[in-house]
Amino acid sequence: MIRKPDDAATGDASSGPGAMVRLEVSAGRQVTAGPADGAAAGSGARIIAFPRRPVSAEDPEMRLRRALAALDAALSGQHRAVLDWQKAVGALRTSTTSLRDNLVGYQADLDTLGKRVGAVRDQAERLAGWADDTLAATTGSGKR
């Protein structure tokens, strides 16, 4: 809340000590700021108004033309940046599509390999069974 110097007599304080700030504007365009309760009245800051830029004697139409030329250059640069971004997105799309195709091929190769390993495992199990049967038959006939 901002209190003008003439509001001090009304006693319009809210939210306790230090909550309200008193601003006084003097004729020299300087502002003094400090807490409304006076707790730090001696430590108020002096703020000096920001200096204004001198008004240009340049023709307003010429300033407008220069500003429009700068705007046109900025828009042109932005257009080039958007085109470059679109090109990069296209390259990324191509790259990710190629990666997807390679992964699909890799998955197909893994599936084929899994089937071949399964067939070899089945054949190995049959061969182990045949060897066990042959060994049992040979060992059993030698004991008789």
Contacts in CASP RR format, 6 or more apart in sequence:
PFRMAT RR
TARGET T0000
AUTHOR 0000-0000-0000
METHOD contacts of the structure
MODEL  1
MIRKPDDAATGDASSGPGAMVRLEVSAGRQVTAGPADGAAAGSGARIIAF
PRRPVSAEDPEMRLRRALAALDAALSGQHRAVLDWQKAVGALRTSTTSLR
DNLVGYQADLDTLGKRVGAVRDQAERLAGWADDTLAATTGSGKR
1 14 0 8 1.000
1 19 0 8 1.000
1 20 0 8 1.000
1 21 0 8 1.000
2 21 0 8 1.000
2 22 0 8 1.000
2 23 0 8 1.000
3 12 0 8 1.000
3 20 0 8 1.000
3 21 0 8 1.000
3 22 0 8 1.000
3 23 0 8 1.000
3 36 0 8 1.000
4 23 0 8 1.000
4 24 0 8 1.000
5 22 0 8 1.000
5 24 0 8 1.000
8 22 0 8 1.000
13 19 0 8 1.000
13 20 0 8 1.000
13 36 0 8 1.000
13 37 0 8 1.000
14 20 0 8 1.000
16 37 0 8 1.000
17 35 0 8 1.000
17 37 0 8 1.000
17 39 0 8 1.000
18 35 0 8 1.000
18 36 0 8 1.000
18 37 0 8 1.000
18 38 0 8 1.000
18 39 0 8 1.000
19 36 0 8 1.000
20 35 0 8 1.000
20 36 0 8 1.000
20 37 0 8 1.000
21 33 0 8 1.000
21 34 0 8 1.000
21 35 0 8 1.000
21 36 0 8 1.000
22 33 0 8 1.000
22 34 0 8 1.000
22 35 0 8 1.000
22 36 0 8 1.000
23 31 0 8 1.000
23 32 0 8 1.000
23 33 0 8 1.000
24 31 0 8 1.000
24 32 0 8 1.000
25 31 0 8 1.000
26 32 0 8 1.000
29 49 0 8 1.000
30 46 0 8 1.000
30 47 0 8 1.000
30 48 0 8 1.000
30 49 0 8 1.000
31 46 0 8 1.000
31 47 0 8 1.000
31 49 0 8 1.000
32 44 0 8 1.000
32 45 0 8 1.000
32 46 0 8 1.000
32 47 0 8 1.000
33 44 0 8 1.000
33 45 0 8 1.000
33 47 0 8 1.000
34 40 0 8 1.000
34 41 0 8 1.000
34 43 0 8 1.000
34 44 0 8 1.000
34 45 0 8 1.000
35 41 0 8 1.000
56 63 0 8 1.000
END
